[in-house]
Amino acid sequence: MEGTRVLSDLRPGEGAVVCGLTGAGEVRRRLQDIGLIQGTAVVCLGTSPLGDPTAYRVRGAVMALRRKDAAGVEVAG
């Protein structure tokens, strides 16, 4: 999809909307279970001191995702 990037590209304070998931299997299911489905707004809150994981606000909850998992979420905005 044109104009999309991955969730792991967001910087602290930046927001976007989920366009889709590229991951497969258990990781994809976990991302869906925590609310990362098409149309969901996501805000990057900050990164740990060593750079991984990163905290995101999704549907009012704060969750941490590893960079490799966040790279499987396509976002726009």
N, CA, C and O atoms as a Tripos MOL2 file, in Angstrom:
@<TRIPOS>MOLECULE
protein
  308   307    77     0     0
PROTEIN
NO_CHARGES

@<TRIPOS>ATOM
      1 N           0.8420   -1.1770    0.0000 N.3       1 MET1
      2 CA          0.0000    0.0000    0.0000 C.3       1 MET1
      3 C           0.8880    1.2400    0.0000 C.2       1 MET1
      4 O           1.8370    1.3240    0.7780 O.2       1 MET1
      5 N           0.5890    2.1870   -0.8540 N.am      2 GLU2
      6 CA          1.3900    3.3970   -0.9860 C.3       2 GLU2
      7 C           1.2480    4.2830    0.2510 C.2       2 GLU2
      8 O           0.1520    4.4460    0.7870 O.2       2 GLU2
      9 N           2.3650    4.8510    0.6950 N.am      3 GLY3
     10 CA          2.3410    5.7520    1.8420 C.3       3 GLY3
     11 C           2.3360    5.0460    3.1830 C.2       3 GLY3
     12 O           2.1180    5.6780    4.2160 O.2       3 GLY3
     13 N           2.5710    3.7500    3.1780 N.am      4 THR4
     14 CA          2.6020    3.0270    4.4480 C.3       4 THR4
     15 C           4.0370    2.8010    4.8860 C.2       4 THR4
     16 O           4.9760    2.8620    4.0930 O.2       4 THR4
     17 N           4.1710    2.5430    6.1550 N.am      5 ARG5
     18 CA          5.4560    2.1640    6.7340 C.3       5 ARG5
     19 C           5.1550    1.1760    7.8410 C.2       5 ARG5
     20 O           4.0050    0.7670    8.0000 O.2       5 ARG5
     21 N           6.1340    0.7900    8.5930 N.am      6 VAL6
     22 CA          5.8970   -0.1930    9.6490 C.3       6 VAL6
     23 C           5.8890    0.4880   11.0160 C.2       6 VAL6
     24 O           6.4760    1.5550   11.1980 O.2       6 VAL6
     25 N           5.2240   -0.1390   11.9570 N.am      7 LEU7
     26 CA          5.0580    0.4050   13.2970 C.3       7 LEU7
     27 C           6.3970    0.7220   13.9590 C.2       7 LEU7
     28 O           6.5100    1.7170   14.6750 O.2       7 LEU7
     29 N           7.3990   -0.1020   13.7310 N.am      8 SER8
     30 CA          8.7040    0.1200   14.3500 C.3       8 SER8
     31 C           9.3870    1.4020   13.8600 C.2       8 SER8
     32 O          10.3690    1.8360   14.4620 O.2       8 SER8
     33 N           8.8840    2.0160   12.7750 N.am      9 ASP9
     34 CA          9.4470    3.2750   12.2640 C.3       9 ASP9
     35 C           8.9480    4.4980   13.0280 C.2       9 ASP9
     36 O           9.5400    5.5720   12.9160 O.2       9 ASP9
     37 N           7.8640    4.3570   13.8080 N.am     10 LEU10
     38 CA          7.3240    5.5020   14.5380 C.3      10 LEU10
     39 C           8.3040    5.9760   15.6010 C.2      10 LEU10
     40 O           8.9960    5.1690   16.2230 O.2      10 LEU10
     41 N           8.3610    7.2770   15.8050 N.am     11 ARG11
     42 CA          9.1950    7.8870   16.8350 C.3      11 ARG11
     43 C           8.3100    8.3010   18.0000 C.2      11 ARG11
     44 O           7.1060    8.4780   17.8170 O.2      11 ARG11
     45 N           8.8690    8.4580   19.1840 N.am     12 PRO12
     46 CA          8.0620    8.8690   20.3490 C.3      12 PRO12
     47 C           7.2100   10.1020   20.0650 C.2      12 PRO12
     48 O           7.7010   11.1060   19.5500 O.2      12 PRO12
     49 N           5.9270   10.0100   20.4070 N.am     13 GLY13
     50 CA          4.9770   11.0880   20.1820 C.3      13 GLY13
     51 C           4.2620   11.0070   18.8470 C.2      13 GLY13
     52 O           3.2890   11.7280   18.6230 O.2      13 GLY13
     53 N           4.7170   10.1600   17.9730 N.am     14 GLU14
     54 CA          4.1390   10.0270   16.6390 C.3      14 GLU14
     55 C           3.0010    9.0100   16.6550 C.2      14 GLU14
     56 O           3.0800    7.9890   17.3380 O.2      14 GLU14
     57 N           1.9500    9.2940   15.9030 N.am     15 GLY15
     58 CA          0.8090    8.4010   15.8170 C.3      15 GLY15
     59 C           0.5610    7.9430   14.3940 C.2      15 GLY15
     60 O           1.0410    8.5590   13.4420 O.2      15 GLY15
     61 N          -0.1900    6.8620   14.2510 N.am     16 ALA16
     62 CA         -0.5270    6.3210   12.9350 C.3      16 ALA16
     63 C          -1.7400    5.4160   13.0820 C.2      16 ALA16
     64 O          -2.2200    5.1740   14.1900 O.2      16 ALA16
     65 N          -2.2270    4.9190   11.9530 N.am     17 VAL17
     66 CA         -3.3660    4.0070   11.9260 C.3      17 VAL17
     67 C          -2.9200    2.7100   11.2710 C.2      17 VAL17
     68 O          -2.2480    2.7280   10.2400 O.2      17 VAL17
     69 N          -3.2930    1.5890   11.8680 N.am     18 VAL18
     70 CA         -2.9100    0.2750   11.3430 C.3      18 VAL18
     71 C          -3.6010    0.0280   10.0060 C.2      18 VAL18
     72 O          -4.8110    0.2140    9.8710 O.2      18 VAL18
     73 N          -2.8010   -0.4010    9.0080 N.am     19 CYS19
     74 CA         -3.3280   -0.7390    7.6760 C.3      19 CYS19
     75 C          -3.4140   -2.2460    7.4740 C.2      19 CYS19
     76 O          -4.2570   -2.7310    6.7190 O.2      19 CYS19
     77 N          -2.5430   -2.9820    8.1470 N.am     20 GLY20
     78 CA         -2.5440   -4.4300    7.9910 C.3      20 GLY20
     79 C          -1.3680   -5.0640    8.7050 C.2      20 GLY20
     80 O          -0.5010   -4.3750    9.2440 O.2      20 GLY20
     81 N          -1.3520   -6.3950    8.7000 N.am     21 LEU21
     82 CA         -0.2800   -7.1580    9.3230 C.3      21 LEU21
     83 C           0.4240   -7.9930    8.2620 C.2      21 LEU21
     84 O          -0.2170   -8.5840    7.3930 O.2      21 LEU21
     85 N           1.7470   -8.0320    8.3440 N.am     22 THR22
     86 CA          2.5070   -8.8410    7.3910 C.3      22 THR22
     87 C           3.0240  -10.1200    8.0250 C.2      22 THR22
     88 O           3.4290  -11.0430    7.3200 O.2      22 THR22
     89 N           3.0130  -10.1830    9.3490 N.am     23 GLY23
     90 CA          3.4910  -11.3670   10.0610 C.3      23 GLY23
     91 C           2.5520  -12.5470    9.8540 C.2      23 GLY23
     92 O           1.4530  -12.4070    9.3170 O.2      23 GLY23
     93 N           3.0150  -13.7090   10.2930 N.am     24 ALA24
     94 CA          2.1920  -14.9170   10.1540 C.3      24 ALA24
     95 C           2.2460  -15.7290   11.4410 C.2      24 ALA24
     96 O           3.0830  -15.4900   12.3120 O.2      24 ALA24
     97 N           1.3460  -16.6840   11.5410 N.am     25 GLY25
     98 CA          1.3630  -17.6220   12.6520 C.3      25 GLY25
     99 C           1.0270  -17.0130   13.9950 C.2      25 GLY25
    100 O           0.1470  -16.1600   14.1040 O.2      25 GLY25
    101 N           1.7440  -17.4630   15.0240 N.am     26 GLU26
    102 CA          1.4660  -17.0460   16.3980 C.3      26 GLU26
    103 C           1.6780  -15.5540   16.6210 C.2      26 GLU26
    104 O           0.9370  -14.9230   17.3750 O.2      26 GLU26
    105 N           2.6890  -14.9900   15.9650 N.am     27 VAL27
    106 CA          2.9570  -13.5600   16.1390 C.3      27 VAL27
    107 C           1.7940  -12.7430   15.5950 C.2      27 VAL27
    108 O           1.3440  -11.7960   16.2390 O.2      27 VAL27
    109 N           1.3080  -13.1040   14.4170 N.am     28 ARG28
    110 CA          0.1660  -12.3930   13.8190 C.3      28 ARG28
    111 C          -1.0540  -12.4730   14.7450 C.2      28 ARG28
    112 O          -1.7380  -11.4750   14.9730 O.2      28 ARG28
    113 N          -1.3130  -13.6630   15.2700 N.am     29 ARG29
    114 CA         -2.4610  -13.8580   16.1580 C.3      29 ARG29
    115 C          -2.3190  -13.0140   17.4260 C.2      29 ARG29
    116 O          -3.2940  -12.4200   17.8860 O.2      29 ARG29
    117 N          -1.1090  -12.9580   17.9940 N.am     30 ARG30
    118 CA         -0.8670  -12.1570   19.1920 C.3      30 ARG30
    119 C          -1.1140  -10.6790   18.9240 C.2      30 ARG30
    120 O          -1.7230   -9.9900   19.7410 O.2      30 ARG30
    121 N          -0.6420  -10.1930   17.7800 N.am     31 LEU31
    122 CA         -0.8520   -8.7870   17.4250 C.3      31 LEU31
    123 C          -2.3410   -8.4800   17.2730 C.2      31 LEU31
    124 O          -2.8030   -7.4240   17.7050 O.2      31 LEU31
    125 N          -3.0790   -9.3830   16.6710 N.am     32 GLN32
    126 CA         -4.5260   -9.2050   16.5300 C.3      32 GLN32
    127 C          -5.2000   -9.2320   17.8980 C.2      32 GLN32
    128 O          -6.1050   -8.4400   18.1590 O.2      32 GLN32
    129 N          -4.7690  -10.1280   18.7600 N.am     33 ASP33
    130 CA         -5.3650  -10.2540   20.0960 C.3      33 ASP33
    131 C          -5.1800   -9.0010   20.9410 C.2      33 ASP33
    132 O          -6.0380   -8.6790   21.7630 O.2      33 ASP33
    133 N          -4.0770   -8.2940   20.7490 N.am     34 ILE34
    134 CA         -3.8530   -7.0710   21.5330 C.3      34 ILE34
    135 C          -4.4890   -5.8440   20.8840 C.2      34 ILE34
    136 O          -4.3410   -4.7280   21.3820 O.2      34 ILE34
    137 N          -5.2040   -6.0520   19.7610 N.am     35 GLY35
    138 CA         -5.9700   -4.9720   19.1600 C.3      35 GLY35
    139 C          -5.3710   -4.3220   17.9440 C.2      35 GLY35
    140 O          -5.9010   -3.3220   17.4600 O.2      35 GLY35
    141 N          -4.2780   -4.8580   17.4330 N.am     36 LEU36
    142 CA         -3.6580   -4.2740   16.2450 C.3      36 LEU36
    143 C          -4.3170   -4.8380   14.9930 C.2      36 LEU36
    144 O          -3.8030   -5.7500   14.3440 O.2      36 LEU36
    145 N          -5.4800   -4.2570   14.6770 N.am     37 ILE37
    146 CA         -6.2250   -4.6470   13.4830 C.3      37 ILE37
    147 C          -6.4380   -3.4050   12.6280 C.2      37 ILE37
    148 O          -6.2620   -2.2830   13.1010 O.2      37 ILE37
    149 N          -6.8110   -3.6050   11.3870 N.am     38 GLN38
    150 CA         -6.9720   -2.5020   10.4490 C.3      38 GLN38
    151 C          -7.8880   -1.4180   11.0190 C.2      38 GLN38
    152 O          -8.9750   -1.7070   11.5200 O.2      38 GLN38
    153 N          -7.4270   -0.1580   10.9320 N.am     39 GLY39
    154 CA         -8.2010    0.9860   11.3870 C.3      39 GLY39
    155 C          -7.9190    1.4170   12.8180 C.2      39 GLY39
    156 O          -8.4620    2.4260   13.2680 O.2      39 GLY39
    157 N          -7.0880    0.6840   13.5410 N.am     40 THR40
    158 CA         -6.7820    1.0090   14.9320 C.3      40 THR40
    159 C          -5.7200    2.1020   15.0090 C.2      40 THR40
    160 O          -4.6880    2.0170   14.3430 O.2      40 THR40
    161 N          -5.9720    3.1270   15.8220 N.am     41 ALA41
    162 CA         -4.9940    4.1900   16.0390 C.3      41 ALA41
    163 C          -3.9380    3.7220   17.0330 C.2      41 ALA41
    164 O          -4.2530    3.0700   18.0290 O.2      41 ALA41
    165 N          -2.6800    4.0600   16.7520 N.am     42 VAL42
    166 CA         -1.5440    3.6780   17.5890 C.3      42 VAL42
    167 C          -0.6540    4.9000   17.7890 C.2      42 VAL42
    168 O          -0.4290    5.6670   16.8520 O.2      42 VAL42
    169 N          -0.1460    5.0820   19.0100 N.am     43 VAL43
    170 CA          0.7850    6.1680   19.3040 C.3      43 VAL43
    171 C           2.0350    5.5730   19.9330 C.2      43 VAL43
    172 O           1.9500    4.7610   20.8550 O.2      43 VAL43
    173 N           3.1880    5.9790   19.4350 N.am     44 CYS44
    174 CA          4.4550    5.5460   20.0210 C.3      44 CYS44
    175 C           4.7150    6.4170   21.2430 C.2      44 CYS44
    176 O           4.7380    7.6440   21.1450 O.2      44 CYS44
    177 N           4.9100    5.7790   22.3910 N.am     45 LEU45
    178 CA          5.1280    6.5130   23.6380 C.3      45 LEU45
    179 C           6.5990    6.6730   23.9850 C.2      45 LEU45
    180 O           6.9830    7.6760   24.5870 O.2      45 LEU45
    181 N           7.4110    5.7240   23.6230 N.am     46 GLY46
    182 CA          8.8290    5.8150   23.9270 C.3      46 GLY46
    183 C           9.5160    4.4790   23.7810 C.2      46 GLY46
    184 O           8.8820    3.4280   23.6840 O.2      46 GLY46
    185 N          10.8320    4.5530   23.7670 N.am     47 THR47
    186 CA         11.6570    3.3630   23.5940 C.3      47 THR47
    187 C          12.4790    3.1410   24.8500 C.2      47 THR47
    188 O          12.8660    4.0970   25.5210 O.2      47 THR47
    189 N          12.7410    1.9010   25.1650 N.am     48 SER48
    190 CA         13.5590    1.5920   26.3410 C.3      48 SER48
    191 C          14.9720    2.1460   26.1380 C.2      48 SER48
    192 O          15.3630    2.4360   25.0080 O.2      48 SER48
    193 N          15.7320    2.2930   27.2110 N.am     49 PRO49
    194 CA         17.0740    2.8600   27.1030 C.3      49 PRO49
    195 C          17.9980    2.1420   26.1070 C.2      49 PRO49
    196 O          18.8630    2.7760   25.5020 O.2      49 PRO49
    197 N          17.8210    0.8500   25.9370 N.am     50 LEU50
    198 CA         18.6580    0.1140   24.9860 C.3      50 LEU50
    199 C          18.0500    0.0520   23.5870 C.2      50 LEU50
    200 O          18.6300   -0.5590   22.6890 O.2      50 LEU50
    201 N          16.8890    0.6770   23.3910 N.am     51 GLY51
    202 CA         16.2840    0.7630   22.0700 C.3      51 GLY51
    203 C          15.2690   -0.3110   21.7210 C.2      51 GLY51
    204 O          14.6470   -0.2400   20.6610 O.2      51 GLY51
    205 N          15.0870   -1.2950   22.5740 N.am     52 ASP52
    206 CA         14.1210   -2.3500   22.2870 C.3      52 ASP52
    207 C          13.7090   -2.9780   23.6090 C.2      52 ASP52
    208 O          14.5960   -3.4020   24.3480 O.2      52 ASP52
    209 N          12.4550   -3.0680   23.9570 N.am     53 PRO53
    210 CA         11.2470   -2.8230   23.1610 C.3      53 PRO53
    211 C          10.8220   -1.3510   23.1840 C.2      53 PRO53
    212 O          11.4610   -0.5040   23.8070 O.2      53 PRO53
    213 N           9.7250   -1.0830   22.4850 N.am     54 THR54
    214 CA          9.1240    0.2440   22.4190 C.3      54 THR54
    215 C           7.7040    0.1610   22.9550 C.2      54 THR54
    216 O           6.9980   -0.8210   22.7260 O.2      54 THR54
    217 N           7.2900    1.2060   23.6750 N.am     55 ALA55
    218 CA          5.9340    1.2510   24.2360 C.3      55 ALA55
    219 C           5.0030    1.9750   23.2750 C.2      55 ALA55
    220 O           5.3500    3.0110   22.7080 O.2      55 ALA55
    221 N           3.8060    1.4050   23.1040 N.am     56 TYR56
    222 CA          2.7800    1.9800   22.2290 C.3      56 TYR56
    223 C           1.4630    2.0500   22.9840 C.2      56 TYR56
    224 O           1.1840    1.2140   23.8430 O.2      56 TYR56
    225 N           0.6470    3.0600   22.6540 N.am     57 ARG57
    226 CA         -0.7180    3.1210   23.1770 C.3      57 ARG57
    227 C          -1.6300    2.5910   22.0880 C.2      57 ARG57
    228 O          -1.6590    3.1100   20.9720 O.2      57 ARG57
    229 N          -2.3810    1.5400   22.4320 N.am     58 VAL58
    230 CA         -3.3120    0.9050   21.4990 C.3      58 VAL58
    231 C          -4.6400    0.7330   22.2190 C.2      58 VAL58
    232 O          -4.7140    0.0310   23.2280 O.2      58 VAL58
    233 N          -5.6840    1.3680   21.7110 N.am     59 ARG59
    234 CA         -7.0320    1.2490   22.2940 C.3      59 ARG59
    235 C          -7.0520    1.5530   23.7930 C.2      59 ARG59
    236 O          -7.7360    0.8760   24.5600 O.2      59 ARG59
    237 N          -6.2940    2.5790   24.2040 N.am     60 GLY60
    238 CA         -6.2880    3.0130   25.5900 C.3      60 GLY60
    239 C          -5.3510    2.2420   26.5030 C.2      60 GLY60
    240 O          -5.1990    2.6000   27.6700 O.2      60 GLY60
    241 N          -4.7260    1.2030   26.0030 N.am     61 ALA61
    242 CA         -3.7890    0.4070   26.8050 C.3      61 ALA61
    243 C          -2.3580    0.6730   26.3350 C.2      61 ALA61
    244 O          -2.1250    0.9860   25.1670 O.2      61 ALA61
    245 N          -1.4140    0.5470   27.2500 N.am     62 VAL62
    246 CA         -0.0030    0.7040   26.9060 C.3      62 VAL62
    247 C           0.6150   -0.6850   26.8330 C.2      62 VAL62
    248 O           0.4610   -1.4990   27.7440 O.2      62 VAL62
    249 N           1.3200   -0.9430   25.7300 N.am     63 MET63
    250 CA          1.9730   -2.2380   25.5730 C.3      63 MET63
    251 C           3.3460   -2.0570   24.9510 C.2      63 MET63
    252 O           3.5830   -1.1080   24.2030 O.2      63 MET63
    253 N           4.2340   -2.9660   25.2630 N.am     64 ALA64
    254 CA          5.5850   -2.9400   24.7060 C.3      64 ALA64
    255 C           5.7180   -4.0240   23.6510 C.2      64 ALA64
    256 O           5.2930   -5.1620   23.8510 O.2      64 ALA64
    257 N           6.3140   -3.6540   22.5220 N.am     65 LEU65
    258 CA          6.5430   -4.6110   21.4400 C.3      65 LEU65
    259 C           8.0120   -4.5790   21.0410 C.2      65 LEU65
    260 O           8.6320   -3.5170   20.9780 O.2      65 LEU65
    261 N           8.5500   -5.7470   20.7760 N.am     66 ARG66
    262 CA          9.9010   -5.8250   20.2400 C.3      66 ARG66
    263 C           9.9060   -5.2780   18.8210 C.2      66 ARG66
    264 O           8.9050   -5.3490   18.1080 O.2      66 ARG66
    265 N          11.0320   -4.7400   18.4310 N.am     67 ARG67
    266 CA         11.1710   -4.1410   17.1040 C.3      67 ARG67
    267 C          10.7990   -5.1290   15.9980 C.2      67 ARG67
    268 O          10.1320   -4.7480   15.0360 O.2      67 ARG67
    269 N          11.2200   -6.3990   16.1170 N.am     68 LYS68
    270 CA         10.9300   -7.3720   15.0510 C.3      68 LYS68
    271 C           9.4470   -7.6640   14.9450 C.2      68 LYS68
    272 O           8.9580   -7.9390   13.8490 O.2      68 LYS68
    273 N           8.7060   -7.6120   16.0630 N.am     69 ASP69
    274 CA          7.2570   -7.8260   16.0170 C.3      69 ASP69
    275 C           6.5410   -6.5960   15.4550 C.2      69 ASP69
    276 O           5.6100   -6.7210   14.6590 O.2      69 ASP69
    277 N           6.9810   -5.4110   15.8760 N.am     70 ALA70
    278 CA          6.3850   -4.1560   15.3970 C.3      70 ALA70
    279 C           6.6220   -3.9700   13.9000 C.2      70 ALA70
    280 O           5.8410   -3.2930   13.2310 O.2      70 ALA70
    281 N           7.6850   -4.5590   13.3710 N.am     71 ALA71
    282 CA          7.9680   -4.4540   11.9460 C.3      71 ALA71
    283 C           6.9640   -5.2230   11.1090 C.2      71 ALA71
    284 O           6.9220   -5.0470    9.8920 O.2      71 ALA71
    285 N           6.1550   -6.0710   11.7270 N.am     72 GLY72
    286 CA          5.1350   -6.8200   10.9940 C.3      72 GLY72
    287 C           3.7920   -6.1130   10.9300 C.2      72 GLY72
    288 O           2.8110   -6.6810   10.4500 O.2      72 GLY72
    289 N           3.7420   -4.8570   11.4170 N.am     73 VAL73
    290 CA          2.4930   -4.0790   11.4260 C.3      73 VAL73
    291 C           2.6580   -2.9020   10.4720 C.2      73 VAL73
    292 O           3.4990   -2.0320   10.7030 O.2      73 VAL73
    293 N           1.8630   -2.8650    9.3990 N.am     74 GLU74
    294 CA          1.8850   -1.7490    8.4550 C.3      74 GLU74
    295 C           0.9850   -0.6390    8.9680 C.2      74 GLU74
    296 O          -0.1450   -0.8880    9.3870 O.2      74 GLU74
    297 N           1.4970    0.6000    8.9340 N.am     75 VAL75
    298 CA          0.7270    1.7570    9.4030 C.3      75 VAL75
    299 C           0.7850    2.8840    8.3910 C.2      75 VAL75
    300 O           1.6750    2.9190    7.5410 O.2      75 VAL75
    301 N          -0.1580    3.8010    8.4810 N.am     76 ALA76
    302 CA         -0.1850    4.9900    7.6490 C.3      76 ALA76
    303 C          -0.4920    6.1890    8.5290 C.2      76 ALA76
    304 O          -1.1970    6.0850    9.5330 O.2      76 ALA76
    305 N           0.0450    7.3140    8.1330 N.am     77 GLY77
    306 CA         -0.2570    8.5340    8.8820 C.3      77 GLY77
    307 C           0.8820    9.0890    9.6490 C.2      77 GLY77
    308 O           0.7360   10.1140   10.3150 O.2      77 GLY77
@<TRIPOS>BOND
     1     1     2 1
     2     2     3 1
     3     3     4 2
     4     3     5 am
     5     5     6 1
     6     6     7 1
     7     7     8 2
     8     7     9 am
     9     9    10 1
    10    10    11 1
    11    11    12 2
    12    11    13 am
    13    13    14 1
    14    14    15 1
    15    15    16 2
    16    15    17 am
    17    17    18 1
    18    18    19 1
    19    19    20 2
    20    19    21 am
    21    21    22 1
    22    22    23 1
    23    23    24 2
    24    23    25 am
    25    25    26 1
    26    26    27 1
    27    27    28 2
    28    27    29 am
    29    29    30 1
    30    30    31 1
    31    31    32 2
    32    31    33 am
    33    33    34 1
    34    34    35 1
    35    35    36 2
    36    35    37 am
    37    37    38 1
    38    38    39 1
    39    39    40 2
    40    39    41 am
    41    41    42 1
    42    42    43 1
    43    43    44 2
    44    43    45 am
    45    45    46 1
    46    46    47 1
    47    47    48 2
    48    47    49 am
    49    49    50 1
    50    50    51 1
    51    51    52 2
    52    51    53 am
    53    53    54 1
    54    54    55 1
    55    55    56 2
    56    55    57 am
    57    57    58 1
    58    58    59 1
    59    59    60 2
    60    59    61 am
    61    61    62 1
    62    62    63 1
    63    63    64 2
    64    63    65 am
    65    65    66 1
    66    66    67 1
    67    67    68 2
    68    67    69 am
    69    69    70 1
    70    70    71 1
    71    71    72 2
    72    71    73 am
    73    73    74 1
    74    74    75 1
    75    75    76 2
    76    75    77 am
    77    77    78 1
    78    78    79 1
    79    79    80 2
    80    79    81 am
    81    81    82 1
    82    82    83 1
    83    83    84 2
    84    83    85 am
    85    85    86 1
    86    86    87 1
    87    87    88 2
    88    87    89 am
    89    89    90 1
    90    90    91 1
    91    91    92 2
    92    91    93 am
    93    93    94 1
    94    94    95 1
    95    95    96 2
    96    95    97 am
    97    97    98 1
    98    98    99 1
    99    99   100 2
   100    99   101 am
   101   101   102 1
   102   102   103 1
   103   103   104 2
   104   103   105 am
   105   105   106 1
   106   106   107 1
   107   107   108 2
   108   107   109 am
   109   109   110 1
   110   110   111 1
   111   111   112 2
   112   111   113 am
   113   113   114 1
   114   114   115 1
   115   115   116 2
   116   115   117 am
   117   117   118 1
   118   118   119 1
   119   119   120 2
   120   119   121 am
   121   121   122 1
   122   122   123 1
   123   123   124 2
   124   123   125 am
   125   125   126 1
   126   126   127 1
   127   127   128 2
   128   127   129 am
   129   129   130 1
   130   130   131 1
   131   131   132 2
   132   131   133 am
   133   133   134 1
   134   134   135 1
   135   135   136 2
   136   135   137 am
   137   137   138 1
   138   138   139 1
   139   139   140 2
   140   139   141 am
   141   141   142 1
   142   142   143 1
   143   143   144 2
   144   143   145 am
   145   145   146 1
   146   146   147 1
   147   147   148 2
   148   147   149 am
   149   149   150 1
   150   150   151 1
   151   151   152 2
   152   151   153 am
   153   153   154 1
   154   154   155 1
   155   155   156 2
   156   155   157 am
   157   157   158 1
   158   158   159 1
   159   159   160 2
   160   159   161 am
   161   161   162 1
   162   162   163 1
   163   163   164 2
   164   163   165 am
   165   165   166 1
   166   166   167 1
   167   167   168 2
   168   167   169 am
   169   169   170 1
   170   170   171 1
   171   171   172 2
   172   171   173 am
   173   173   174 1
   174   174   175 1
   175   175   176 2
   176   175   177 am
   177   177   178 1
   178   178   179 1
   179   179   180 2
   180   179   181 am
   181   181   182 1
   182   182   183 1
   183   183   184 2
   184   183   185 am
   185   185   186 1
   186   186   187 1
   187   187   188 2
   188   187   189 am
   189   189   190 1
   190   190   191 1
   191   191   192 2
   192   191   193 am
   193   193   194 1
   194   194   195 1
   195   195   196 2
   196   195   197 am
   197   197   198 1
   198   198   199 1
   199   199   200 2
   200   199   201 am
   201   201   202 1
   202   202   203 1
   203   203   204 2
   204   203   205 am
   205   205   206 1
   206   206   207 1
   207   207   208 2
   208   207   209 am
   209   209   210 1
   210   210   211 1
   211   211   212 2
   212   211   213 am
   213   213   214 1
   214   214   215 1
   215   215   216 2
   216   215   217 am
   217   217   218 1
   218   218   219 1
   219   219   220 2
   220   219   221 am
   221   221   222 1
   222   222   223 1
   223   223   224 2
   224   223   225 am
   225   225   226 1
   226   226   227 1
   227   227   228 2
   228   227   229 am
   229   229   230 1
   230   230   231 1
   231   231   232 2
   232   231   233 am
   233   233   234 1
   234   234   235 1
   235   235   236 2
   236   235   237 am
   237   237   238 1
   238   238   239 1
   239   239   240 2
   240   239   241 am
   241   241   242 1
   242   242   243 1
   243   243   244 2
   244   243   245 am
   245   245   246 1
   246   246   247 1
   247   247   248 2
   248   247   249 am
   249   249   250 1
   250   250   251 1
   251   251   252 2
   252   251   253 am
   253   253   254 1
   254   254   255 1
   255   255   256 2
   256   255   257 am
   257   257   258 1
   258   258   259 1
   259   259   260 2
   260   259   261 am
   261   261   262 1
   262   262   263 1
   263   263   264 2
   264   263   265 am
   265   265   266 1
   266   266   267 1
   267   267   268 2
   268   267   269 am
   269   269   270 1
   270   270   271 1
   271   271   272 2
   272   271   273 am
   273   273   274 1
   274   274   275 1
   275   275   276 2
   276   275   277 am
   277   277   278 1
   278   278   279 1
   279   279   280 2
   280   279   281 am
   281   281   282 1
   282   282   283 1
   283   283   284 2
   284   283   285 am
   285   285   286 1
   286   286   287 1
   287   287   288 2
   288   287   289 am
   289   289   290 1
   290   290   291 1
   291   291   292 2
   292   291   293 am
   293   293   294 1
   294   294   295 1
   295   295   296 2
   296   295   297 am
   297   297   298 1
   298   298   299 1
   299   299   300 2
   300   299   301 am
   301   301   302 1
   302   302   303 1
   303   303   304 2
   304   303   305 am
   305   305   306 1
   306   306   307 1
   307   307   308 2
@<TRIPOS>SUBSTRUCTURE
     1 MET1         2 RESIDUE 1 A MET
     2 GLU2         6 RESIDUE 1 A GLU
     3 GLY3        10 RESIDUE 1 A GLY
     4 THR4        14 RESIDUE 1 A THR
     5 ARG5        18 RESIDUE 1 A ARG
     6 VAL6        22 RESIDUE 1 A VAL
     7 LEU7        26 RESIDUE 1 A LEU
     8 SER8        30 RESIDUE 1 A SER
     9 ASP9        34 RESIDUE 1 A ASP
    10 LEU10       38 RESIDUE 1 A LEU
    11 ARG11       42 RESIDUE 1 A ARG
    12 PRO12       46 RESIDUE 1 A PRO
    13 GLY13       50 RESIDUE 1 A GLY
    14 GLU14       54 RESIDUE 1 A GLU
    15 GLY15       58 RESIDUE 1 A GLY
    16 ALA16       62 RESIDUE 1 A ALA
    17 VAL17       66 RESIDUE 1 A VAL
    18 VAL18       70 RESIDUE 1 A VAL
    19 CYS19       74 RESIDUE 1 A CYS
    20 GLY20       78 RESIDUE 1 A GLY
    21 LEU21       82 RESIDUE 1 A LEU
    22 THR22       86 RESIDUE 1 A THR
    23 GLY23       90 RESIDUE 1 A GLY
    24 ALA24       94 RESIDUE 1 A ALA
    25 GLY25       98 RESIDUE 1 A GLY
    26 GLU26      102 RESIDUE 1 A GLU
    27 VAL27      106 RESIDUE 1 A VAL
    28 ARG28      110 RESIDUE 1 A ARG
    29 ARG29      114 RESIDUE 1 A ARG
    30 ARG30      118 RESIDUE 1 A ARG
    31 LEU31      122 RESIDUE 1 A LEU
    32 GLN32      126 RESIDUE 1 A GLN
    33 ASP33      130 RESIDUE 1 A ASP
    34 ILE34      134 RESIDUE 1 A ILE
    35 GLY35      138 RESIDUE 1 A GLY
    36 LEU36      142 RESIDUE 1 A LEU
    37 ILE37      146 RESIDUE 1 A ILE
    38 GLN38      150 RESIDUE 1 A GLN
    39 GLY39      154 RESIDUE 1 A GLY
    40 THR40      158 RESIDUE 1 A THR
    41 ALA41      162 RESIDUE 1 A ALA
    42 VAL42      166 RESIDUE 1 A VAL
    43 VAL43      170 RESIDUE 1 A VAL
    44 CYS44      174 RESIDUE 1 A CYS
    45 LEU45      178 RESIDUE 1 A LEU
    46 GLY46      182 RESIDUE 1 A GLY
    47 THR47      186 RESIDUE 1 A THR
    48 SER48      190 RESIDUE 1 A SER
    49 PRO49      194 RESIDUE 1 A PRO
    50 LEU50      198 RESIDUE 1 A LEU
    51 GLY51      202 RESIDUE 1 A GLY
    52 ASP52      206 RESIDUE 1 A ASP
    53 PRO53      210 RESIDUE 1 A PRO
    54 THR54      214 RESIDUE 1 A THR
    55 ALA55      218 RESIDUE 1 A ALA
    56 TYR56      222 RESIDUE 1 A TYR
    57 ARG57      226 RESIDUE 1 A ARG
    58 VAL58      230 RESIDUE 1 A VAL
    59 ARG59      234 RESIDUE 1 A ARG
    60 GLY60      238 RESIDUE 1 A GLY
    61 ALA61      242 RESIDUE 1 A ALA
    62 VAL62      246 RESIDUE 1 A VAL
    63 MET63      250 RESIDUE 1 A MET
    64 ALA64      254 RESIDUE 1 A ALA
    65 LEU65      258 RESIDUE 1 A LEU
    66 ARG66      262 RESIDUE 1 A ARG
    67 ARG67      266 RESIDUE 1 A ARG
    68 LYS68      270 RESIDUE 1 A LYS
    69 ASP69      274 RESIDUE 1 A ASP
    70 ALA70      278 RESIDUE 1 A ALA
    71 ALA71      282 RESIDUE 1 A ALA
    72 GLY72      286 RESIDUE 1 A GLY
    73 VAL73      290 RESIDUE 1 A VAL
    74 GLU74      294 RESIDUE 1 A GLU
    75 VAL75      298 RESIDUE 1 A VAL
    76 ALA76      302 RESIDUE 1 A ALA
    77 GLY77      306 RESIDUE 1 A GLY
